[in-house]
Amino acid sequence: MYIGQTSKDVLRWPRPPSPPVIKLEVRVDAEYGMPSTHAMAATAIPFTFLLATMNRYKYPFELALVFAVAICTLVSLSRIYTGMHTVLDVLCGIAITAVLVTISYPLWDAIEAFQMKNHFAPVLALTLSFLLAINYPELDHWSTARGDTTNIVSAGGGATLATWINYQWNLIPDAVSAPPYEMPSLTIELICRMGARFVIGIVIVFFARQAIKSVALAFVCKLAGVSPGDKQARKLLWVEVPYKYITYTCLGVVGLALCPAVHRYLSL
């Protein structure tokens, strides 16, 4: 996502002109268009999930592949339909992701082991995510791109810290058998437990975000000498990036360490 977002502000290819295109989305209209980061995410998420689980769980691989292709296709087509991207934007987004996944796939196990076992992994992840965010390409006009990118890389740094915490503190129970694992039957009890985990997780993340964002914004604005209520000041580099970095780094830890701990405590 960082590569996709920064590429937009380096290439600076405009989105499809309106008219003739009718744009159905306005929030990110100020961003540039090449490549489509929605297409990148819609390619990366289902296919990395497929690659990460195909040897760990027993399920019909062909059906999962069709599902992954369907998600990628539908999301990519939606970006063209809403007038936010050209066909070339979308195809380039898919291609970039395919190359990155192909290159990185052989390294996944080594990266995971480093994240869990190396004592410097959290420091490296948190430092790298901040440096990437603060050195985002200079904008010729303000858009949501830098803030959204900060959210993404910061959450990744927080997730790395949470992964390290879970392993170092033995918070994740050991598997009782070796993979591949059988998929559990979809019973009413399991559906209820899934629903409970989802609702509890969303509630925790929602309230954590509200609290952390308020504290982080007030703290950063005080250091910068601006008012937290000044919307223009919140767009400044040394306000926008630090407060979003703090907020979403913490949320990465909340989502991947605190929420699972609460679920285990509640026997969910």
RAPE-V856130 format. One record per pair of residues at least 24 apart in sequence whose ideal C-beta (glycine too) atoms are under 10 Angstrom apart, sorted by the first residue. I is the first residue (numbers start at 1). J is the second residue. Records with the same first field share a line. If there is no record, write none. Layout:
BEGIN
I: J  J
END
This chain:
BEGIN
1: 37  40  41  44  97  148  149  151  152  153  156
2: 37  129  132  133  136  149  150  152  153  156
3: 35  37  40  96  97  100
4: 34  35  36  37  38  39  40  41  44  92  93  96  97  100  145  149  152
5: 31  32  35  37  40  136  137  144  145  146  148  149  150  152  153
6: 132  135  136  137  145  146  149
7: 32  34  35  37  40  92  93  96  137
8: 32  33  34  35  36  37  89  137  143  145  149
9: 136  137  138  139  140  143  145  146  149
10: 34  137
11: 35  92
12: 137  140
13: 86  88  89  92
14: 86
15: 83  84  85  86  89
16: 80  82  83  84  85  86  87  89
17: 83
18: 83
19: 83
20: 83
21: 80  82  83  84  85  86
22: 81  82  83
23: 82  83  84
24: 78  81  82  83  84
25: 78  79  82  83  84
26: 84
27: 143  144  148
28: 84  143  144  145  148
29: 83  84  143  144
30: 139  141  142  143  144  145
31: 84  139  141  143  144  145  146  148
32: 89  139  140  143  145
33: 79  84  85  86  88  89  90  92  93
34: 85  86  88  89  90  92  93
35: 85  88  89  90  91  92  93  94  95  96  97
36: 75  76  79  80  84  85  86  87  88  89  90  91  92  93  94  96
37: 79  85  89  93  96  97  145  148  149  152
38: 75  76  78  79  82  84  85  89  90  93
39: 72  73  75  76  77  78  79  80  85  89  90  91  92  93  94  95  96  97
40: 72  75  76  90  92  93  94  95  96  97  98  100
41: 72  75  93  97  152
42: 68  71  72  73  74  75  76  77  78  79  90  93  94  97
43: 68  69  71  72  73  75  76  90  93  94  95  96  97  98  100  101
44: 72  93  94  96  97  98  100  101
45: 71  72  75  97
46: 70  71  72  75
47: 71  72  97  98  101  105
48: 97  100  101  104  105  108
51: 101  105  108
52: 105  108  112
53: 179  180  181
54: 180
55: 179  180
56: 175  178  179  180  181
57: 179  180  181  182  183
58: 179  180  181  182  183
59: 180  181  182  183
60: 183
72: 97
111: 160
112: 163  167
113: 167
114: 160  164
115: 159  160  161  162  163  164  167
116: 160  163  164  165  166  167  168  172
117: 164  167  168
118: 164
119: 164  168
120: 164
121: 160  161  163  164  167  168
122: 157  158  160  161  162  163  164  165  168  253
123: 161  164
124: 157  160
125: 153  156  157  158  159  160  161  163  164  249  252
126: 154  157  158  160  161  245  249  252
127: 157
128: 153  156  157  160
129: 153  154  155  156  157  158  159  160  161  245  248  249  252
130: 154  157  241  242  245  246  249
132: 156  157
133: 157  237  240  241  242  244  245  248
134: 237  238  241  242  245
135: 241
136: 237  240  241
138: 237
139: 235  237
142: 232  235  236  240
143: 235
144: 235
146: 235  237  240  241  244
147: 234  235  240  241  243  244
148: 244
149: 241  244
150: 240  241  242  243  244  245  247  248  249
151: 244  245  247  248  249  251
152: 244  248
153: 244  245  248  249
154: 241  242  244  245  246  247  248  249  250  251  252
155: 244  245  247  248  249  250  251  252  253  255  256
156: 248  249  252
157: 245  248  249  252  253
158: 245  246  247  248  249  250  251  252  253  254  255  256  257
159: 248  249  251  252  253  255  256  257
160: 249  252  253  256
161: 249  250  252  253  256  257
162: 249  251  252  253  254  255  256  257  258  259  260
163: 252  253  256  257
164: 257
165: 253  256  257  258  261
166: 256  257  260  261
169: 257  261
171: 257  260  261  264
172: 257  260  261  264
173: 264
192: 268
193: 263  266  267  268
194: 268
195: 268
196: 263  266  268
197: 259  260  262  263  266  268
200: 259  262  263  266  268
201: 254  255  258  259  260  262  263  268
202: 259
203: 259  262
204: 251  254  255  258  259  262  263
205: 251  254  255  258  259
207: 254
208: 247  250  251  253  254  255  258  259
209: 247  248  250  251  254  255
210: 247
211: 247  250
212: 243  246  247  248  249  250  251  254
213: 243  244  246  247  248  250  251
214: 243  247
215: 243  246  247  250
216: 242  243  244  245  246  247  248  249  250
217: 242  243  244  246  247
218: 243
219: 243  246
220: 244  245  246  247
END
